[in-house]
Amino acid sequence: MGRTPKDSITIADVARAAEVSRATVSRVMNGRLSVAPEIVARVRAAAERLNYRPSDLARSLSLGRTNMVALVVPDLGNPLFQQILRGITNASAAAGYKVLVAETDEDPNAEAAIAIEARRRCDALIMVSPRIDEERLLELLPQVQPVILVNRQGPAEVTSVVVDYGRAVRIVVDHLVGLGHRRLAFLSGPAASTSNVLRLQALAVAEREIPGLELVRLECGRSIEDGYAAVERVLESQVTAVVAFNDLVAFGLLARLNEVGVAVPADLSVTGMDDIGLARFAVPSLTTVRVPQKDLGELAWRRLHASITGLSDEVGGVPELRLAVRASTGPVPQEPRSEASADQVGWQQQGDIFALGSSAGLLARYEFGRRMPQVHAPRPYLHPVRTLGGHPLTEVSPVDHRHHYGVSLAVAQVNGTSHWGGRTYVRGQGPTLLTNHGQQRSRGVTVNNRELVDDITWYDEQGRPQLVERRYLFGDLAFGGWRLDWRSILTARYGSIRIDSPATNGREGAAYGGLFWRLPAAETTVLSADGEGLEAAFGSRSPWLAFVQGDVSLLLLQPDQVWPWFLRSEEYVGACPALAWEQPLVLQPNQDLTLSLTALLLDRAVDAAEAKTLAGQL
């Protein structure tokens, strides 16, 4: 019987064609160095001519190795493990190895058997976050050498690559404490997870070291579904912030909080762990600790390969952990105070932000916008801004307009550069997402009790300077509430400046751009010198404008030049004196532009008569 195409060419055929022995062909195919170069060339030419491919199984038997490494993970659905796998696969491929992957489905009872079977088929073993208990792990490890553990510390004789999750969770706690939170919930992971134990130990230390810190420990799990199911228990615990076991748990938590109408971070701050690829796309984007997942896999392979080959070269350590601060965390919510009283108002630096406060508590925070996405046109802003009674009167990065940030100097176009954020209105095309977002960067802040002064440079999307600004923010008590005075002096130091709005580009009525105040969503009454309601105030040159939301009021006054008011009160609540209502605003080189806005925040509802009186006295 003739041979089939599958087995038609053998090592013997190559040997005959090259006029050498079969043993010589075997040595050439296995990369042995004991064969003369001219014979190697002759054998490889014969193999290529005959289209011969050596059997992987035969090669493994000949060499006594498979050039494969086994990887055992608890859950392949977890993106953290997927990225570790990618790092191992990429790094091992460069050394001529392939990876066999086995999943334990978070079952510690099956882990040892799976690891032993996988090791039998391969040259070495990598165990990622093993769930098996310590006693059985110590019994298993001698049976599967060479082996390396990832995210689990083993005995001294076994190589490990371990992320300090205790340090990671402390980074998160310190961040939340810095925002004023003192009562936190921890959604714990799998009980068999060593990294979960490290988190719990670090939290116990934090509770002892941080005065007033209360930690509520809630059993949860590792998945999106686990986080989703935990929301009711979280809300019952009356915490102001949640530390989730990982990003997946945080995703589930965010989804359910959105369904039940809990605003993040206005009502509750949420943090994750690992910074998997989807974390920055969560709604809101997730504050989390950046664990170097792919790098971790590459490091594990390098250490294992050194163990296999007997090399002792330095292969580096675990990369540093970093906090990725995004939109899911914010200041601790303040309970409204029924009797608001305060003494002198003053600014104080708190880490990398400045806070305006009094004995009544926090009144405003001044942030520099360094963590804003570029598409939001990073800029310094005020948020939260609260009444003496603790009622918030600003909103940041809401779902309807992610690029709205509290109170900021936001301009739709400066020489074509967006300092507003989001899409740009293009004549004939409508709102269009362009790569034209600029930045406003602080050069330095000085504080003199009630007044903060910030020197700012405005840059275009190419990093070229456009404007310089000196910004004055002043706070003081007034009329049973408190007043905030914002005064900015813009200078066209780098050449002429043209300020546009969508209205000047053909979109009727969309003249936004200036000192923009974004309020929380709530039923709102609008008052102005031209009457009650949005229609009376929109586009008017009333010197003042009032928003009344329940029992609180915000009175805005233009103390110097009066610009037309751009405002909304239904799709969202916000307003600004519009710099380019019908025509562009042009500044000649070195010309100054002064913008001023005074706000009065009150814990009472005002009517038109009182608003007019107060505006006249400010």
N, C-alpha and C positions, 0 to 999 in steps of 0.2 A: 504494500500500500504506500502511495506517495505521501510526503509530508504536507501538512497544511501550511498556509501562508504564515500563521502565527508562530510556528516553530521551525520554519524553513531554514533559518540562518542560526548557526550555533557557534560557540567558541572554537570548535574544531575547524569549521569552514574558514574562519578568520585566520587561524593558525596555518592552514594549508596555503591560503592566498598570500600570507606574509612570509611563508617559508620559515616559520619559527614553531616552537613547541606551544602547547596549550597553556602550560604554566607561565610562559613568557607573556602571552596575551593577557592572562589573568593579572599578572603583576602590573602591566601597563594600564589596564582598565581600572585598577584599584589605586593608581597613583603612586606606586612604589618607586623609589629613587634608584633602585639597583640595576636598572636597564639602561643600556647605552642609548644616547639621544637619537642616533640614526635608526635604531631598531624601533624605538618608540614612534618615530615618524612613520616608519613602514607599516607598523601594526595599526596605527590610527588611520592611515590612508586606506588600508584594506577594509577596516571596519566601516569607514564612511562609504566606500565604494559598494559594499555589500548591504549597507543600511542596517548594520548590526547595533542593537541596543542591549547592554548587559542587564541581567536580571537583578533587581534590587534585593530579592531574597537571597540569591546566590552570593551576591556581594556581601550581604550582612553575615552570612554563614562563614564566608572566607575571612572577613576582617574581625569577626567577633563583636561587631557593633552594628547598630541600625541607623546611626545618624538621625535619630529621632529623640525628641524629649517630650515627656508627658506633662500636661498641665491639668490640674484638678481644681475646679472652682465651685463655689456653692450655688451660684445662680448666673447663668449666661444671659439672662434678661436684664441684668444690672449693667448700665453703661460703664460704671467704674471698672468692672471686671473685663468688659469688652475692650476698653482702652489699655488695660494691663496686658491682655492677650495680644493686642496689636503691637505693643512695644516689644514683647517677647518674640513674636513672629518675625517682625522686621529685623531685630538684632540677630536672631538665631539663623535666619536665612543667609546672612552675610558669611556665616561660618559653615554653611552647607548643611544645616539641620532643618528638619521639618518638625512641626508641633502636632501632637495628638492631644485632643481636648476631651476631658471627661467632666461631667456635671453631677454634683451630689444632690441637687434640689434641696439644699439646706437640711439634709438628713444626716446628723452626726453618726447615727448607727450604721449607715452604709458607707461612710467615708473611708474607713480603713480598707475594706474589701476592694472598693473602687481604686484606691491608690495603689494597692499591691498588684492588681490586675494590669493597671496602666503601666506601672514600672516594669513588669515582665516583658512588655512589648517594646520598651524603649531603653535608651542608654542612661537616662536620668529622669528626675521627677521634680516638678515645681508645684507646691501646694499653696494656693492663694486663700487667705483668711479661713483656714480650716476650722470647722465647728466642733471637732472631736474634743473630748475632755482631756485634761493634761495627762492623766495616767495612761490612757490608751494611746495618746500621741507619743509619749516616751517609749512605749512598747512597739509602736509602728515604725518609728524613724530608723532604727538599725536594719530593718528588713527592706528598706527602699533606697538605701544609699546608692549613688550620690543624690542628695535631695537638698532643696532650698525652700525655706518658708517665706511667704510674703504676707506682711501684716499679721504676723504671729511670731512672738519671740520663742525660740526653742532653747534647748540646752547649748552649752558653750561650744560643743563640738559640731553643731549643725549651723550652717550659714543662714542668716535671716536678713530680710530687708523690711524694715518696720517703719511705718508712718507714726509719728507721735500724736495719736488722736486725743490724748489728754491735753497736750499743748494746743491742739486745734480747737477743742471745745472751749478752752480758756480764752483764746483769742476772740471767739464769738461772744462769750459772756462779758468780757471787758468792753467790747464794742457796745453791747446793749446797756451796760451799766453807765457808760459814757453818755448815752442818750437819755439817761434818767430812769431807766427801768430797774425795778427792785424785786418784782415778783415774776418769776419766769417758770415756764413749763418745759420739761425735757421729755420728748417723745422717744422712749428708749427703743433700741433695736433688738435683734434676736438674742435671747438669753445666752445662747452658746457662743455668741460673738465676743472674742477677746477685745476687739476695738470698742465694743459697747461697754465692757467692764472698765476699760481705760477712761472712757468718757465719764462714767459714773464716779470713778475715783477722783477725777479732776474737778467735777462739780462739787463733790463733798469738800474738797480743799477750798474751792472758791467760796462756798457758803461760810466756811470758818473765817476766811480772810477778808471778805468784803462786808463791811457793816451794813446791816439792814437787808441783806440779800435773802430772799426766800425762793426756794426751788421746789416745784411740784413735779414729782416723777410719775410719768404715766406710761404704762406698758403699751407698746404700739407694734412695731415690726419694721420691715425693710422696704415695703412696696408702696406704690401710689395708692392702692386700695386701702392699705393700713392707715395712711395719712388721712384719706378721705373719711374713713370711719371714726377717726379720733376727734373730729371737730366738736361734737356735743360735749365730750368730756373736757376738752380744752376750754370751752366757753363756761362750763360750770365751775372750773377752777379759778376763774376771775383773775387770770394773769394778764399782763400787758404785752408779753412777748413770748415766743415759742422757739426753742432750740430743737430742730428736728434731727433725727438720727442721721439721715442722709437727704440728698436733694430729692429723691423719688418720694419720700414721705412728705417733704415740704410741698411738692407739686400737688399731691392729693389734698393736702390741707388747704392750699390756696384755692383749689377748684371748689371745694365745699364751702369755704368761707365766702366766696363770691356768690354762690347759690343762696346762702342764707342772709346775704346783705351786710356782712361784716367787712368794713373797709380796711384794707392793708396798704400802708401802715398806720392810717389815721386812728383806727380802733385797736389794732393788734399788729405788732411787728413779728415777722417770720424769718427764720434763718435756716439754711441747709448745711450740707457738708459734702465736699468732694468737688464741687464746681464742674459737674458733667456738662457736656456740650449744649444741652438744652436750657441750662440754668439762666442764661442771660435772655432767653426768649420767653420765660415765664411771664405771667401777668399778675402782679407787677414783676419786673425782673428780680431775680432772687439774690439776696445777700448770702454769701456762702464762703467757706474756706477752700481755697484753691489747692487741691491735692494733685501733685504732678503724676497723673495716672500712667501715661505712656512712658514717661521717663522712669517710673518705678519698674515697669516691665523690662525696659532695656537694662536697667541696673541689675535686676534679678538675673537676667540671662548672663551678663558679663561675670557676675560672681559665680554662677553655676558653671560657666564654661571654664573659668579659672580653676575650679575644683576638678572638673573632668580632665583637663589637660595637665594639671599639676603646676600651672603657672601661678606666680604669686604677685603679679603686677598690681599696682594700686588701681582700683576701678571706681573710686569716688564714693561719695556718701549720698544719702537721701536728700533731694533738693528741698529748699526752704519752703515752709508753708506761708501762704499769704492770704489775707482777707480780701475778698472781692465785694466791695460795698456797692449795693445797687438799690433799687427802689422799694424793696420789701421791708426795710427797717426805717424807723423814724423816731422822733422824740416820744417820750411816754405821754399818753393822753392825760390831760388834766381834768379832774372832776370839776364841773362848774361850782363856784362858791356863791352861796346865797347872799352873803354880806361881804362885798368886795371893798377892801380898804388897803391903802398902800402908803408908804412914805416915799422917799426920794427914788427916782428912777436912775439907773446907771448901766453902762456897758461893762462887760468883763470877758476876757478871753478864756475859752474852755477848749483846750486842745487845738484843733485846726479850725475852729469856728469861733464866733463872737456871740454872746448872749446879752440881751437887754432884759433886765429884771428889776424887781422891787420886792418888798416884803410880801406882796400878793403872789409872788411866784414869777415864772418865766413869762415875759411879754412877747419877745421876738428872738429869733435866731438868724444870724447872718452867715450864710454858707457861700463858698467860693465857686461852686459848680464844677469842681475838678473831676467829679465822678459822673457827670452827665454824659450821655452818649453824644458823639460829635453831631449826629443828625438833629439833636435838640439845640444846637448852637450854645455851647457851654458859656455860662455867665454867672456872676454873683447874684444871689437872690435872698429875700427874706422869707422864711417859713420855719415853724408856724408863727403867725402873728395872732395874738390872743387879746381878748378883753381882760380887764382886771379880774373879772369873775372866772376866767379860764376858758371862755368860749372861743374856739378857733374861727378866724375870719380869713384864712387863706387855704388854698388847696395846692398840692404839688403833683405833677405828672398824672392827672386823672385819665380815665379810660377814654373820654371823649376827645381830649387834646393832650397827648403825652408830653408835648413840649411846653406846656404851661407850668411855670414854677413860681408859686407864691406871688411875691411882689418883685418885679425885675424891670430893668430898662431893656425892653425887647422891641426891636425894629425890624420890619419885614425885609427891607433891602437898604444896604449902605454901599453905594457903587456896585450894586448887583449881588453883594454878599448878604446872606440871611443871618441876621442876629435875632431872629424870631424862633426859628426851628421848624421842623416838619417840611411840608411841601411849599413850593414857591408858585405864586400865580403867574402864568405865562400867557400873554395876550394871544388869543387864537387857539390855545391848548387847554387852558384851565389850570387847576392845581397840579403841579408836576414836581416829582421828587428829583431834585438836582443835587449835585455834589458841590454846593455853594455855601456851606455852613461855616460861619466864622466863630471866633472865640473872644471873650472879654476876660483878660487875665489881670489879677491884682498884682501890683508891684510892691505894695506895702500898706499896712493899716496902722493908724495912730488913734488912740482913744483918750479922750479927756472927759471922764465922768459920763455925762449925758450925751456927748457927741462922739460919733465914730467918723473918721475920715479915711477913705479908701482911694488910692491912686491907681488908675486902671488904664490899660492899653487895649484898644480894640484891634483885632487882627482879621484879615480876610482868610478865605479858605486855603490860600497858599502860604499862610504864615507871615504875610506882609502887614506892617502896621498901617492902620487907617486913621484912627483918632486917639487922642488921649482924653481922659476924663478924671476930674476930681469930684468925688462923691461925698456928700455930707449927710449923715443920718443922725437925727436928734430926737430924743424922747423926753417927755415930761408929763406930769399929771395935769389934768385940765377938766373942768366941768363934771366932776364925778366919774370921769374915765381917764383916758390918757391920750396924748397926741403924739403922732410921729410926723416929723418933717423930713422930707427927702428933697435934696437940692443937688443937681448935677451940672457941672460946667464942662461941656464938650468943646474941644479945640481941634480944628482941622490942621494939625501940625504937619501932616505929610502930603498936603495937596488938597485940591478942591474935593468937596463931598456932595453927593446927591442922595437924598433920602427919599425912597419911594414906598408906596403901599400898593396892595392889590387894586385899590380904587384908582390910583394914578396910572395903572396898567390896564384899565378897562373893566374891572369888576366893581360894579356900582355898589356903594355902601360899605365896601370892605376896606375901610381906611385905617385899619388897626396898625399900631406901632407907636410906642412911647413908654411912659411910666405905667406899666400894665399891672393891674391888681386882679388876681384870680381868686374868687370867693368859693366856698364850699357850695355844693348843690343843695338848695333848699327853696321852699316857697319864699319869694322875695317881692317886696314892694319897692318901687323905684320912685324917688322924689327929686325934683329939681326946681330951680327958680322959674322954669317954664311950665310947671305943672306936674301932675302925678302920672306915672307910667313910662314905659320904654319909649313910646313914640314921641312924647313930649321932650324927652331928654336926648334922644339920639340925634347927633349932629348939632345940638344946640351949643351956644357959648355961655351957658349958665355958669357962673363962677363956682357953683358947688353942685354936688350930686350926693344923694343918700341912698343906701341900701338898707332896708329893714328886714331882718330875718327873725321872726318870732319876737323874743324879748331882747334882741341885741340889734345894734345899729352901727353902720360904718358911714361916716360923713367924709367925703373927699372934697377938698378945696384947692382951686388953682390960685395961689396967692399973688402971682405976678402976671405974666402974659397968659391970657385965656385962649386955649385951643378948643376946637370942637370936640365934643365927647363921642368916642366910640364905646358902645356898651352892648352887652347881652344880658338877658335875665331869664330866658326860657331854656334854650338848648344847653347853655351853661351860664354862670353868673360871673361877670367880669367887666372891667372898664379901663380905659386909658384916655388921657388927653391926646388926640390924634395929631401927629406932626405933619402928615401929608394927606390932608382930607381930599382935596380936589387936584392940587398941584404938587409936584415934587418940592421938597425943601432943599435949597442949595446953599452950601457954605463955601465961601472963598478961602483960599489958603490962609491959615492962621486965624481965621474968624472963630469967635466963641459963640456957643449956643447954650443958654441957661435954661434948665428945665426944673420946675418946682412942683411939688405936690404935698399937701398937708392932709393928714388923716386923723380923725377923731373916732376912737373906739369906745362905745358905751354899752353898759349892761342894761339898757332899757330901749324900748321902742320909741322913736321920735316921730312927730308928725311934721308936716311941711312948715308950719309956723315956727316950731322949735328949731328945726333944721336951719331955717333962714336966720334966726336969731343967733344961733351958735356960730354959723359961718361968718356972720358979721363981727363976732367977737374973737375969732381965732387970729 
